[in-house]
Amino acid sequence: MKPWIHPQELRSRIYWSTGIVGVVSAMIGVPILLLREPTQDHVVISVAVVVLGIITLPLIIRELRRLPHEYRYEEAGEDSDE
């Protein structure tokens, strides 16, 4: 039997996981599409997309790791008030 997962945590996992897929797709796809006919602008945009992706990925992964902790303590806080 799977452990119970808070529904909002499950939705958040789906959201952040989709974000990872989107960022990685952009990091790979945008430079490939732009560098088929490279100009100075295309090179700058390609580098910017890759740099932003490298900055964004650790942030998304950090949010994914925080989810169980966030909802576990949210539930514990509600029980202690009763």
mmCIF file of the N, C-alpha and C atoms, coordinates in Angstrom:
data_MODEL
# 
_entry.id   MODEL 
# 
loop_
_atom_site.group_PDB 
_atom_site.id 
_atom_site.type_symbol 
_atom_site.label_atom_id 
_atom_site.label_alt_id 
_atom_site.label_comp_id 
_atom_site.label_asym_id 
_atom_site.label_entity_id 
_atom_site.label_seq_id 
_atom_site.pdbx_PDB_ins_code 
_atom_site.Cartn_x 
_atom_site.Cartn_y 
_atom_site.Cartn_z 
_atom_site.occupancy 
_atom_site.B_iso_or_equiv 
_atom_site.pdbx_formal_charge 
_atom_site.auth_seq_id 
_atom_site.auth_comp_id 
_atom_site.auth_asym_id 
_atom_site.auth_atom_id 
_atom_site.pdbx_PDB_model_num 
ATOM 1   N N  . MET A 1 1  ? 0.839  -1.180 0.000   1.00 0.00 ? 1  MET A N  1 
ATOM 2   C CA . MET A 1 1  ? 0.000  0.000  0.000   1.00 0.00 ? 1  MET A CA 1 
ATOM 3   C C  . MET A 1 1  ? 0.888  1.248  0.000   1.00 0.00 ? 1  MET A C  1 
ATOM 4   N N  . LYS A 1 2  ? 0.546  2.203  -0.847  1.00 0.00 ? 2  LYS A N  1 
ATOM 5   C CA . LYS A 1 2  ? 1.314  3.439  -0.925  1.00 0.00 ? 2  LYS A CA 1 
ATOM 6   C C  . LYS A 1 2  ? 1.007  4.321  0.286   1.00 0.00 ? 2  LYS A C  1 
ATOM 7   N N  . PRO A 1 3  ? 1.996  5.087  0.741   1.00 0.00 ? 3  PRO A N  1 
ATOM 8   C CA . PRO A 1 3  ? 1.706  6.028  1.824   1.00 0.00 ? 3  PRO A CA 1 
ATOM 9   C C  . PRO A 1 3  ? 0.798  7.152  1.322   1.00 0.00 ? 3  PRO A C  1 
ATOM 10  N N  . TRP A 1 4  ? 0.007  7.691  2.245   1.00 0.00 ? 4  TRP A N  1 
ATOM 11  C CA . TRP A 1 4  ? -0.918 8.759  1.883   1.00 0.00 ? 4  TRP A CA 1 
ATOM 12  C C  . TRP A 1 4  ? -0.127 10.017 1.570   1.00 0.00 ? 4  TRP A C  1 
ATOM 13  N N  . ILE A 1 5  ? -0.499 10.691 0.484   1.00 0.00 ? 5  ILE A N  1 
ATOM 14  C CA . ILE A 1 5  ? 0.140  11.942 0.092   1.00 0.00 ? 5  ILE A CA 1 
ATOM 15  C C  . ILE A 1 5  ? -0.935 13.019 0.062   1.00 0.00 ? 5  ILE A C  1 
ATOM 16  N N  . HIS A 1 6  ? -0.642 14.134 0.688   1.00 0.00 ? 6  HIS A N  1 
ATOM 17  C CA . HIS A 1 6  ? -1.564 15.266 0.711   1.00 0.00 ? 6  HIS A CA 1 
ATOM 18  C C  . HIS A 1 6  ? -1.904 15.648 -0.733  1.00 0.00 ? 6  HIS A C  1 
ATOM 19  N N  . PRO A 1 7  ? -3.194 15.843 -1.067  1.00 0.00 ? 7  PRO A N  1 
ATOM 20  C CA . PRO A 1 7  ? -3.576 16.141 -2.459  1.00 0.00 ? 7  PRO A CA 1 
ATOM 21  C C  . PRO A 1 7  ? -2.885 17.383 -3.027  1.00 0.00 ? 7  PRO A C  1 
ATOM 22  N N  . GLN A 1 8  ? -2.713 18.396 -2.195  1.00 0.00 ? 8  GLN A N  1 
ATOM 23  C CA . GLN A 1 8  ? -2.047 19.602 -2.682  1.00 0.00 ? 8  GLN A CA 1 
ATOM 24  C C  . GLN A 1 8  ? -0.567 19.326 -2.946  1.00 0.00 ? 8  GLN A C  1 
ATOM 25  N N  . GLU A 1 9  ? 0.037  18.469 -2.124  1.00 0.00 ? 9  GLU A N  1 
ATOM 26  C CA . GLU A 1 9  ? 1.428  18.085 -2.370  1.00 0.00 ? 9  GLU A CA 1 
ATOM 27  C C  . GLU A 1 9  ? 1.543  17.336 -3.695  1.00 0.00 ? 9  GLU A C  1 
ATOM 28  N N  . LEU A 1 10 ? 0.591  16.460 -3.974  1.00 0.00 ? 10 LEU A N  1 
ATOM 29  C CA . LEU A 1 10 ? 0.606  15.711 -5.228  1.00 0.00 ? 10 LEU A CA 1 
ATOM 30  C C  . LEU A 1 10 ? 0.494  16.653 -6.429  1.00 0.00 ? 10 LEU A C  1 
ATOM 31  N N  . ARG A 1 11 ? -0.417 17.622 -6.349  1.00 0.00 ? 11 ARG A N  1 
ATOM 32  C CA . ARG A 1 11 ? -0.545 18.603 -7.432  1.00 0.00 ? 11 ARG A CA 1 
ATOM 33  C C  . ARG A 1 11 ? 0.732  19.417 -7.582  1.00 0.00 ? 11 ARG A C  1 
ATOM 34  N N  . SER A 1 12 ? 1.348  19.771 -6.464  1.00 0.00 ? 12 SER A N  1 
ATOM 35  C CA . SER A 1 12 ? 2.597  20.537 -6.520  1.00 0.00 ? 12 SER A CA 1 
ATOM 36  C C  . SER A 1 12 ? 3.719  19.718 -7.135  1.00 0.00 ? 12 SER A C  1 
ATOM 37  N N  . ARG A 1 13 ? 3.762  18.430 -6.822  1.00 0.00 ? 13 ARG A N  1 
ATOM 38  C CA . ARG A 1 13 ? 4.781  17.564 -7.433  1.00 0.00 ? 13 ARG A CA 1 
ATOM 39  C C  . ARG A 1 13 ? 4.621  17.522 -8.945  1.00 0.00 ? 13 ARG A C  1 
ATOM 40  N N  . ILE A 1 14 ? 3.381  17.404 -9.400  1.00 0.00 ? 14 ILE A N  1 
ATOM 41  C CA . ILE A 1 14 ? 3.113  17.376 -10.838 1.00 0.00 ? 14 ILE A CA 1 
ATOM 42  C C  . ILE A 1 14 ? 3.531  18.707 -11.466 1.00 0.00 ? 14 ILE A C  1 
ATOM 43  N N  . TYR A 1 15 ? 3.195  19.810 -10.805 1.00 0.00 ? 15 TYR A N  1 
ATOM 44  C CA . TYR A 1 15 ? 3.526  21.143 -11.320 1.00 0.00 ? 15 TYR A CA 1 
ATOM 45  C C  . TYR A 1 15 ? 5.033  21.325 -11.450 1.00 0.00 ? 15 TYR A C  1 
ATOM 46  N N  . TRP A 1 16 ? 5.778  21.025 -10.377 1.00 0.00 ? 16 TRP A N  1 
ATOM 47  C CA . TRP A 1 16 ? 7.229  21.229 -10.406 1.00 0.00 ? 16 TRP A CA 1 
ATOM 48  C C  . TRP A 1 16 ? 7.908  20.234 -11.342 1.00 0.00 ? 16 TRP A C  1 
ATOM 49  N N  . SER A 1 17 ? 7.405  19.010 -11.427 1.00 0.00 ? 17 SER A N  1 
ATOM 50  C CA . SER A 1 17 ? 7.993  18.032 -12.350 1.00 0.00 ? 17 SER A CA 1 
ATOM 51  C C  . SER A 1 17 ? 7.785  18.465 -13.800 1.00 0.00 ? 17 SER A C  1 
ATOM 52  N N  . THR A 1 18 ? 6.619  19.019 -14.086 1.00 0.00 ? 18 THR A N  1 
ATOM 53  C CA . THR A 1 18 ? 6.363  19.551 -15.418 1.00 0.00 ? 18 THR A CA 1 
ATOM 54  C C  . THR A 1 18 ? 7.297  20.726 -15.709 1.00 0.00 ? 18 THR A C  1 
ATOM 55  N N  . GLY A 1 19 ? 7.583  21.508 -14.678 1.00 0.00 ? 19 GLY A N  1 
ATOM 56  C CA . GLY A 1 19 ? 8.529  22.612 -14.831 1.00 0.00 ? 19 GLY A CA 1 
ATOM 57  C C  . GLY A 1 19 ? 9.909  22.132 -15.218 1.00 0.00 ? 19 GLY A C  1 
ATOM 58  N N  . ILE A 1 20 ? 10.350 21.028 -14.611 1.00 0.00 ? 20 ILE A N  1 
ATOM 59  C CA . ILE A 1 20 ? 11.656 20.465 -14.957 1.00 0.00 ? 20 ILE A CA 1 
ATOM 60  C C  . ILE A 1 20 ? 11.673 20.052 -16.425 1.00 0.00 ? 20 ILE A C  1 
ATOM 61  N N  . VAL A 1 21 ? 10.623 19.379 -16.857 1.00 0.00 ? 21 VAL A N  1 
ATOM 62  C CA . VAL A 1 21 ? 10.546 18.943 -18.258 1.00 0.00 ? 21 VAL A CA 1 
ATOM 63  C C  . VAL A 1 21 ? 10.558 20.153 -19.192 1.00 0.00 ? 21 VAL A C  1 
ATOM 64  N N  . GLY A 1 22 ? 9.828  21.190 -18.844 1.00 0.00 ? 22 GLY A N  1 
ATOM 65  C CA . GLY A 1 22 ? 9.786  22.388 -19.678 1.00 0.00 ? 22 GLY A CA 1 
ATOM 66  C C  . GLY A 1 22 ? 11.125 23.099 -19.757 1.00 0.00 ? 22 GLY A C  1 
ATOM 67  N N  . VAL A 1 23 ? 11.802 23.216 -18.619 1.00 0.00 ? 23 VAL A N  1 
ATOM 68  C CA . VAL A 1 23 ? 13.099 23.905 -18.606 1.00 0.00 ? 23 VAL A CA 1 
ATOM 69  C C  . VAL A 1 23 ? 14.132 23.125 -19.404 1.00 0.00 ? 23 VAL A C  1 
ATOM 70  N N  . VAL A 1 24 ? 14.176 21.814 -19.203 1.00 0.00 ? 24 VAL A N  1 
ATOM 71  C CA . VAL A 1 24 ? 15.148 20.999 -19.943 1.00 0.00 ? 24 VAL A CA 1 
ATOM 72  C C  . VAL A 1 24 ? 14.839 21.031 -21.438 1.00 0.00 ? 24 VAL A C  1 
ATOM 73  N N  . SER A 1 25 ? 13.567 20.971 -21.792 1.00 0.00 ? 25 SER A N  1 
ATOM 74  C CA . SER A 1 25 ? 13.195 21.047 -23.212 1.00 0.00 ? 25 SER A CA 1 
ATOM 75  C C  . SER A 1 25 ? 13.620 22.378 -23.819 1.00 0.00 ? 25 SER A C  1 
ATOM 76  N N  . ALA A 1 26 ? 13.412 23.462 -23.075 1.00 0.00 ? 26 ALA A N  1 
ATOM 77  C CA . ALA A 1 26 ? 13.818 24.776 -23.575 1.00 0.00 ? 26 ALA A CA 1 
ATOM 78  C C  . ALA A 1 26 ? 15.334 24.879 -23.687 1.00 0.00 ? 26 ALA A C  1 
ATOM 79  N N  . MET A 1 27 ? 16.046 24.316 -22.711 1.00 0.00 ? 27 MET A N  1 
ATOM 80  C CA . MET A 1 27 ? 17.513 24.374 -22.743 1.00 0.00 ? 27 MET A CA 1 
ATOM 81  C C  . MET A 1 27 ? 18.080 23.615 -23.934 1.00 0.00 ? 27 MET A C  1 
ATOM 82  N N  . ILE A 1 28 ? 17.401 22.587 -24.360 1.00 0.00 ? 28 ILE A N  1 
ATOM 83  C CA . ILE A 1 28 ? 17.881 21.797 -25.496 1.00 0.00 ? 28 ILE A CA 1 
ATOM 84  C C  . ILE A 1 28 ? 17.297 22.318 -26.808 1.00 0.00 ? 28 ILE A C  1 
ATOM 85  N N  . GLY A 1 29 ? 15.991 22.570 -26.817 1.00 0.00 ? 29 GLY A N  1 
ATOM 86  C CA . GLY A 1 29 ? 15.300 22.902 -28.064 1.00 0.00 ? 29 GLY A CA 1 
ATOM 87  C C  . GLY A 1 29 ? 15.568 24.284 -28.608 1.00 0.00 ? 29 GLY A C  1 
ATOM 88  N N  . VAL A 1 30 ? 15.555 25.291 -27.739 1.00 0.00 ? 30 VAL A N  1 
ATOM 89  C CA . VAL A 1 30 ? 15.734 26.664 -28.223 1.00 0.00 ? 30 VAL A CA 1 
ATOM 90  C C  . VAL A 1 30 ? 17.097 26.858 -28.883 1.00 0.00 ? 30 VAL A C  1 
ATOM 91  N N  . PRO A 1 31 ? 18.197 26.439 -28.241 1.00 0.00 ? 31 PRO A N  1 
ATOM 92  C CA . PRO A 1 31 ? 19.485 26.600 -28.944 1.00 0.00 ? 31 PRO A CA 1 
ATOM 93  C C  . PRO A 1 31 ? 19.560 25.829 -30.263 1.00 0.00 ? 31 PRO A C  1 
ATOM 94  N N  . ILE A 1 32 ? 18.989 24.638 -30.292 1.00 0.00 ? 32 ILE A N  1 
ATOM 95  C CA . ILE A 1 32 ? 19.021 23.868 -31.544 1.00 0.00 ? 32 ILE A CA 1 
ATOM 96  C C  . ILE A 1 32 ? 18.276 24.617 -32.646 1.00 0.00 ? 32 ILE A C  1 
ATOM 97  N N  . LEU A 1 33 ? 17.098 25.127 -32.324 1.00 0.00 ? 33 LEU A N  1 
ATOM 98  C CA . LEU A 1 33 ? 16.318 25.844 -33.337 1.00 0.00 ? 33 LEU A CA 1 
ATOM 99  C C  . LEU A 1 33 ? 16.983 27.153 -33.762 1.00 0.00 ? 33 LEU A C  1 
ATOM 100 N N  . LEU A 1 34 ? 17.529 27.883 -32.793 1.00 0.00 ? 34 LEU A N  1 
ATOM 101 C CA . LEU A 1 34 ? 18.124 29.176 -33.130 1.00 0.00 ? 34 LEU A CA 1 
ATOM 102 C C  . LEU A 1 34 ? 19.472 29.052 -33.826 1.00 0.00 ? 34 LEU A C  1 
ATOM 103 N N  . LEU A 1 35 ? 20.232 28.022 -33.491 1.00 0.00 ? 35 LEU A N  1 
ATOM 104 C CA . LEU A 1 35 ? 21.576 27.917 -34.047 1.00 0.00 ? 35 LEU A CA 1 
ATOM 105 C C  . LEU A 1 35 ? 21.615 27.197 -35.394 1.00 0.00 ? 35 LEU A C  1 
ATOM 106 N N  . ARG A 1 36 ? 20.456 26.881 -35.942 1.00 0.00 ? 36 ARG A N  1 
ATOM 107 C CA . ARG A 1 36 ? 20.433 26.326 -37.298 1.00 0.00 ? 36 ARG A CA 1 
ATOM 108 C C  . ARG A 1 36 ? 20.890 27.377 -38.297 1.00 0.00 ? 36 ARG A C  1 
ATOM 109 N N  . GLU A 1 37 ? 20.511 28.628 -38.051 1.00 0.00 ? 37 GLU A N  1 
ATOM 110 C CA . GLU A 1 37 ? 20.964 29.762 -38.855 1.00 0.00 ? 37 GLU A CA 1 
ATOM 111 C C  . GLU A 1 37 ? 21.503 30.808 -37.881 1.00 0.00 ? 37 GLU A C  1 
ATOM 112 N N  . PRO A 1 38 ? 22.724 30.621 -37.395 1.00 0.00 ? 38 PRO A N  1 
ATOM 113 C CA . PRO A 1 38 ? 23.211 31.485 -36.319 1.00 0.00 ? 38 PRO A CA 1 
ATOM 114 C C  . PRO A 1 38 ? 23.470 32.927 -36.752 1.00 0.00 ? 38 PRO A C  1 
ATOM 115 N N  . THR A 1 39 ? 22.963 33.816 -35.953 1.00 0.00 ? 39 THR A N  1 
ATOM 116 C CA . THR A 1 39 ? 23.313 35.231 -36.038 1.00 0.00 ? 39 THR A CA 1 
ATOM 117 C C  . THR A 1 39 ? 23.771 35.621 -34.639 1.00 0.00 ? 39 THR A C  1 
ATOM 118 N N  . GLN A 1 40 ? 24.238 36.827 -34.487 1.00 0.00 ? 40 GLN A N  1 
ATOM 119 C CA . GLN A 1 40 ? 24.706 37.253 -33.174 1.00 0.00 ? 40 GLN A CA 1 
ATOM 120 C C  . GLN A 1 40 ? 23.558 37.233 -32.163 1.00 0.00 ? 40 GLN A C  1 
ATOM 121 N N  . ASP A 1 41 ? 22.389 37.669 -32.570 1.00 0.00 ? 41 ASP A N  1 
ATOM 122 C CA . ASP A 1 41 ? 21.233 37.659 -31.672 1.00 0.00 ? 41 ASP A CA 1 
ATOM 123 C C  . ASP A 1 41 ? 20.849 36.239 -31.264 1.00 0.00 ? 41 ASP A C  1 
ATOM 124 N N  . HIS A 1 42 ? 20.868 35.326 -32.211 1.00 0.00 ? 42 HIS A N  1 
ATOM 125 C CA . HIS A 1 42 ? 20.503 33.942 -31.908 1.00 0.00 ? 42 HIS A CA 1 
ATOM 126 C C  . HIS A 1 42 ? 21.482 33.313 -30.924 1.00 0.00 ? 42 HIS A C  1 
ATOM 127 N N  . VAL A 1 43 ? 22.754 33.603 -31.078 1.00 0.00 ? 43 VAL A N  1 
ATOM 128 C CA . VAL A 1 43 ? 23.757 33.055 -30.160 1.00 0.00 ? 43 VAL A CA 1 
ATOM 129 C C  . VAL A 1 43 ? 23.542 33.606 -28.754 1.00 0.00 ? 43 VAL A C  1 
ATOM 130 N N  . VAL A 1 44 ? 23.283 34.901 -28.650 1.00 0.00 ? 44 VAL A N  1 
ATOM 131 C CA . VAL A 1 44 ? 23.057 35.524 -27.339 1.00 0.00 ? 44 VAL A CA 1 
ATOM 132 C C  . VAL A 1 44 ? 21.812 34.945 -26.680 1.00 0.00 ? 44 VAL A C  1 
ATOM 133 N N  . ILE A 1 45 ? 20.749 34.807 -27.429 1.00 0.00 ? 45 ILE A N  1 
ATOM 134 C CA . ILE A 1 45 ? 19.510 34.247 -26.879 1.00 0.00 ? 45 ILE A CA 1 
ATOM 135 C C  . ILE A 1 45 ? 19.724 32.799 -26.459 1.00 0.00 ? 45 ILE A C  1 
ATOM 136 N N  . SER A 1 46 ? 20.431 32.024 -27.249 1.00 0.00 ? 46 SER A N  1 
ATOM 137 C CA . SER A 1 46 ? 20.693 30.621 -26.915 1.00 0.00 ? 46 SER A CA 1 
ATOM 138 C C  . SER A 1 46 ? 21.488 30.501 -25.625 1.00 0.00 ? 46 SER A C  1 
ATOM 139 N N  . VAL A 1 47 ? 22.515 31.317 -25.491 1.00 0.00 ? 47 VAL A N  1 
ATOM 140 C CA . VAL A 1 47 ? 23.322 31.292 -24.263 1.00 0.00 ? 47 VAL A CA 1 
ATOM 141 C C  . VAL A 1 47 ? 22.475 31.726 -23.069 1.00 0.00 ? 47 VAL A C  1 
ATOM 142 N N  . ALA A 1 48 ? 21.646 32.752 -23.253 1.00 0.00 ? 48 ALA A N  1 
ATOM 143 C CA . ALA A 1 48 ? 20.796 33.227 -22.163 1.00 0.00 ? 48 ALA A CA 1 
ATOM 144 C C  . ALA A 1 48 ? 19.809 32.151 -21.716 1.00 0.00 ? 48 ALA A C  1 
ATOM 145 N N  . VAL A 1 49 ? 19.224 31.438 -22.658 1.00 0.00 ? 49 VAL A N  1 
ATOM 146 C CA . VAL A 1 49 ? 18.271 30.374 -22.308 1.00 0.00 ? 49 VAL A CA 1 
ATOM 147 C C  . VAL A 1 49 ? 18.963 29.275 -21.516 1.00 0.00 ? 49 VAL A C  1 
ATOM 148 N N  . VAL A 1 50 ? 20.145 28.889 -21.934 1.00 0.00 ? 50 VAL A N  1 
ATOM 149 C CA . VAL A 1 50 ? 20.870 27.826 -21.232 1.00 0.00 ? 50 VAL A CA 1 
ATOM 150 C C  . VAL A 1 50 ? 21.268 28.290 -19.834 1.00 0.00 ? 50 VAL A C  1 
ATOM 151 N N  . VAL A 1 51 ? 21.738 29.513 -19.702 1.00 0.00 ? 51 VAL A N  1 
ATOM 152 C CA . VAL A 1 51 ? 22.128 30.032 -18.382 1.00 0.00 ? 51 VAL A CA 1 
ATOM 153 C C  . VAL A 1 51 ? 20.916 30.122 -17.461 1.00 0.00 ? 51 VAL A C  1 
ATOM 154 N N  . LEU A 1 52 ? 19.806 30.640 -17.961 1.00 0.00 ? 52 LEU A N  1 
ATOM 155 C CA . LEU A 1 52 ? 18.591 30.706 -17.143 1.00 0.00 ? 52 LEU A CA 1 
ATOM 156 C C  . LEU A 1 52 ? 18.107 29.313 -16.747 1.00 0.00 ? 52 LEU A C  1 
ATOM 157 N N  . GLY A 1 53 ? 18.229 28.363 -17.641 1.00 0.00 ? 53 GLY A N  1 
ATOM 158 C CA . GLY A 1 53 ? 17.848 26.990 -17.316 1.00 0.00 ? 53 GLY A CA 1 
ATOM 159 C C  . GLY A 1 53 ? 18.724 26.401 -16.229 1.00 0.00 ? 53 GLY A C  1 
ATOM 160 N N  . ILE A 1 54 ? 20.032 26.668 -16.310 1.00 0.00 ? 54 ILE A N  1 
ATOM 161 C CA . ILE A 1 54 ? 20.953 26.156 -15.292 1.00 0.00 ? 54 ILE A CA 1 
ATOM 162 C C  . ILE A 1 54 ? 20.655 26.786 -13.935 1.00 0.00 ? 54 ILE A C  1 
ATOM 163 N N  . ILE A 1 55 ? 20.232 28.038 -13.925 1.00 0.00 ? 55 ILE A N  1 
ATOM 164 C CA . ILE A 1 55 ? 19.869 28.696 -12.666 1.00 0.00 ? 55 ILE A CA 1 
ATOM 165 C C  . ILE A 1 55 ? 18.534 28.173 -12.151 1.00 0.00 ? 55 ILE A C  1 
ATOM 166 N N  . THR A 1 56 ? 17.594 27.923 -13.041 1.00 0.00 ? 56 THR A N  1 
ATOM 167 C CA . THR A 1 56 ? 16.241 27.532 -12.650 1.00 0.00 ? 56 THR A CA 1 
ATOM 168 C C  . THR A 1 56 ? 16.144 26.090 -12.163 1.00 0.00 ? 56 THR A C  1 
ATOM 169 N N  . LEU A 1 57 ? 16.879 25.180 -12.765 1.00 0.00 ? 57 LEU A N  1 
ATOM 170 C CA . LEU A 1 57 ? 16.767 23.763 -12.392 1.00 0.00 ? 57 LEU A CA 1 
ATOM 171 C C  . LEU A 1 57 ? 17.036 23.497 -10.910 1.00 0.00 ? 57 LEU A C  1 
ATOM 172 N N  . PRO A 1 58 ? 18.110 24.011 -10.318 1.00 0.00 ? 58 PRO A N  1 
ATOM 173 C CA . PRO A 1 58 ? 18.309 23.757 -8.884  1.00 0.00 ? 58 PRO A CA 1 
ATOM 174 C C  . PRO A 1 58 ? 17.197 24.341 -8.018  1.00 0.00 ? 58 PRO A C  1 
ATOM 175 N N  . LEU A 1 59 ? 16.636 25.469 -8.445  1.00 0.00 ? 59 LEU A N  1 
ATOM 176 C CA . LEU A 1 59 ? 15.533 26.058 -7.680  1.00 0.00 ? 59 LEU A CA 1 
ATOM 177 C C  . LEU A 1 59 ? 14.300 25.157 -7.712  1.00 0.00 ? 59 LEU A C  1 
ATOM 178 N N  . ILE A 1 60 ? 14.001 24.601 -8.868  1.00 0.00 ? 60 ILE A N  1 
ATOM 179 C CA . ILE A 1 60 ? 12.853 23.698 -8.988  1.00 0.00 ? 60 ILE A CA 1 
ATOM 180 C C  . ILE A 1 60 ? 13.091 22.432 -8.173  1.00 0.00 ? 60 ILE A C  1 
ATOM 181 N N  . ILE A 1 61 ? 14.289 21.888 -8.243  1.00 0.00 ? 61 ILE A N  1 
ATOM 182 C CA . ILE A 1 61 ? 14.599 20.672 -7.486  1.00 0.00 ? 61 ILE A CA 1 
ATOM 183 C C  . ILE A 1 61 ? 14.503 20.945 -5.991  1.00 0.00 ? 61 ILE A C  1 
ATOM 184 N N  . ARG A 1 62 ? 14.960 22.119 -5.561  1.00 0.00 ? 62 ARG A N  1 
ATOM 185 C CA . ARG A 1 62 ? 14.851 22.477 -4.143  1.00 0.00 ? 62 ARG A CA 1 
ATOM 186 C C  . ARG A 1 62 ? 13.387 22.541 -3.709  1.00 0.00 ? 62 ARG A C  1 
ATOM 187 N N  . GLU A 1 63 ? 12.530 23.118 -4.540  1.00 0.00 ? 63 GLU A N  1 
ATOM 188 C CA . GLU A 1 63 ? 11.102 23.182 -4.211  1.00 0.00 ? 63 GLU A CA 1 
ATOM 189 C C  . GLU A 1 63 ? 10.489 21.784 -4.123  1.00 0.00 ? 63 GLU A C  1 
ATOM 190 N N  . LEU A 1 64 ? 10.876 20.898 -5.024  1.00 0.00 ? 64 LEU A N  1 
ATOM 191 C CA . LEU A 1 64 ? 10.365 19.524 -4.971  1.00 0.00 ? 64 LEU A CA 1 
ATOM 192 C C  . LEU A 1 64 ? 10.775 18.839 -3.673  1.00 0.00 ? 64 LEU A C  1 
ATOM 193 N N  . ARG A 1 65 ? 11.987 19.064 -3.225  1.00 0.00 ? 65 ARG A N  1 
ATOM 194 C CA . ARG A 1 65 ? 12.454 18.435 -1.988  1.00 0.00 ? 65 ARG A CA 1 
ATOM 195 C C  . ARG A 1 65 ? 11.781 19.021 -0.761  1.00 0.00 ? 65 ARG A C  1 
ATOM 196 N N  . ARG A 1 66 ? 11.336 20.267 -0.821  1.00 0.00 ? 66 ARG A N  1 
ATOM 197 C CA . ARG A 1 66 ? 10.681 20.908 0.319   1.00 0.00 ? 66 ARG A CA 1 
ATOM 198 C C  . ARG A 1 66 ? 9.236  20.446 0.520   1.00 0.00 ? 66 ARG A C  1 
ATOM 199 N N  . LEU A 1 67 ? 8.608  19.939 -0.521  1.00 0.00 ? 67 LEU A N  1 
ATOM 200 C CA . LEU A 1 67 ? 7.174  19.650 -0.449  1.00 0.00 ? 67 LEU A CA 1 
ATOM 201 C C  . LEU A 1 67 ? 6.783  18.723 0.694   1.00 0.00 ? 67 LEU A C  1 
ATOM 202 N N  . PRO A 1 68 ? 7.392  17.539 0.839   1.00 0.00 ? 68 PRO A N  1 
ATOM 203 C CA . PRO A 1 68 ? 6.957  16.657 1.926   1.00 0.00 ? 68 PRO A CA 1 
ATOM 204 C C  . PRO A 1 68 ? 7.135  17.313 3.293   1.00 0.00 ? 68 PRO A C  1 
ATOM 205 N N  . HIS A 1 69 ? 8.222  18.036 3.487   1.00 0.00 ? 69 HIS A N  1 
ATOM 206 C CA . HIS A 1 69 ? 8.480  18.705 4.756   1.00 0.00 ? 69 HIS A CA 1 
ATOM 207 C C  . HIS A 1 69 ? 7.408  19.756 5.029   1.00 0.00 ? 69 HIS A C  1 
ATOM 208 N N  . GLU A 1 70 ? 7.071  20.535 4.013   1.00 0.00 ? 70 GLU A N  1 
ATOM 209 C CA . GLU A 1 70 ? 6.094  21.607 4.159   1.00 0.00 ? 70 GLU A CA 1 
ATOM 210 C C  . GLU A 1 70 ? 4.729  21.061 4.570   1.00 0.00 ? 70 GLU A C  1 
ATOM 211 N N  . TYR A 1 71 ? 4.260  20.021 3.908   1.00 0.00 ? 71 TYR A N  1 
ATOM 212 C CA . TYR A 1 71 ? 2.929  19.506 4.210   1.00 0.00 ? 71 TYR A CA 1 
ATOM 213 C C  . TYR A 1 71 ? 2.920  18.657 5.474   1.00 0.00 ? 71 TYR A C  1 
ATOM 214 N N  . ARG A 1 72 ? 4.018  18.007 5.812   1.00 0.00 ? 72 ARG A N  1 
ATOM 215 C CA . ARG A 1 72 ? 4.084  17.217 7.038   1.00 0.00 ? 72 ARG A CA 1 
ATOM 216 C C  . ARG A 1 72 ? 3.919  18.138 8.242   1.00 0.00 ? 72 ARG A C  1 
ATOM 217 N N  . TYR A 1 73 ? 4.618  19.263 8.260   1.00 0.00 ? 73 TYR A N  1 
ATOM 218 C CA . TYR A 1 73 ? 4.538  20.160 9.401   1.00 0.00 ? 73 TYR A CA 1 
ATOM 219 C C  . TYR A 1 73 ? 3.265  20.981 9.393   1.00 0.00 ? 73 TYR A C  1 
ATOM 220 N N  . GLU A 1 74 ? 2.685  21.199 8.227   1.00 0.00 ? 74 GLU A N  1 
ATOM 221 C CA . GLU A 1 74 ? 1.403  21.887 8.171   1.00 0.00 ? 74 GLU A CA 1 
ATOM 222 C C  . GLU A 1 74 ? 0.339  21.038 8.854   1.00 0.00 ? 74 GLU A C  1 
ATOM 223 N N  . GLU A 1 75 ? 0.329  19.738 8.576   1.00 0.00 ? 75 GLU A N  1 
ATOM 224 C CA . GLU A 1 75 ? -0.633 18.830 9.202   1.00 0.00 ? 75 GLU A CA 1 
ATOM 225 C C  . GLU A 1 75 ? -0.382 18.725 10.705  1.00 0.00 ? 75 GLU A C  1 
ATOM 226 N N  . ALA A 1 76 ? 0.886  18.653 11.126  1.00 0.00 ? 76 ALA A N  1 
ATOM 227 C CA . ALA A 1 76 ? 1.210  18.530 12.546  1.00 0.00 ? 76 ALA A CA 1 
ATOM 228 C C  . ALA A 1 76 ? 0.773  19.785 13.293  1.00 0.00 ? 76 ALA A C  1 
ATOM 229 N N  . GLY A 1 77 ? 0.910  20.941 12.679  1.00 0.00 ? 77 GLY A N  1 
ATOM 230 C CA . GLY A 1 77 ? 0.504  22.188 13.315  1.00 0.00 ? 77 GLY A CA 1 
ATOM 231 C C  . GLY A 1 77 ? -0.996 22.257 13.520  1.00 0.00 ? 77 GLY A C  1 
ATOM 232 N N  . GLU A 1 78 ? -1.764 21.732 12.597  1.00 0.00 ? 78 GLU A N  1 
ATOM 233 C CA . GLU A 1 78 ? -3.222 21.739 12.729  1.00 0.00 ? 78 GLU A CA 1 
ATOM 234 C C  . GLU A 1 78 ? -3.675 20.814 13.845  1.00 0.00 ? 78 GLU A C  1 
ATOM 235 N N  . ASP A 1 79 ? -3.014 19.663 14.011  1.00 0.00 ? 79 ASP A N  1 
ATOM 236 C CA . ASP A 1 79 ? -3.403 18.718 15.049  1.00 0.00 ? 79 ASP A CA 1 
ATOM 237 C C  . ASP A 1 79 ? -3.109 19.260 16.438  1.00 0.00 ? 79 ASP A C  1 
ATOM 238 N N  . SER A 1 80 ? -2.038 20.011 16.603  1.00 0.00 ? 80 SER A N  1 
ATOM 239 C CA . SER A 1 80 ? -1.659 20.489 17.926  1.00 0.00 ? 80 SER A CA 1 
ATOM 240 C C  . SER A 1 80 ? -2.582 21.600 18.415  1.00 0.00 ? 80 SER A C  1 
ATOM 241 N N  . ASP A 1 81 ? -3.305 22.277 17.518  1.00 0.00 ? 81 ASP A N  1 
ATOM 242 C CA . ASP A 1 81 ? -4.207 23.353 17.924  1.00 0.00 ? 81 ASP A CA 1 
ATOM 243 C C  . ASP A 1 81 ? -5.498 22.826 18.536  1.00 0.00 ? 81 ASP A C  1 
ATOM 244 N N  . GLU A 1 82 ? -5.824 21.588 18.294  1.00 0.00 ? 82 GLU A N  1 
ATOM 245 C CA . GLU A 1 82 ? -7.106 21.049 18.761  1.00 0.00 ? 82 GLU A CA 1 
ATOM 246 C C  . GLU A 1 82 ? -7.090 20.741 20.218  1.00 0.00 ? 82 GLU A C  1 
# 
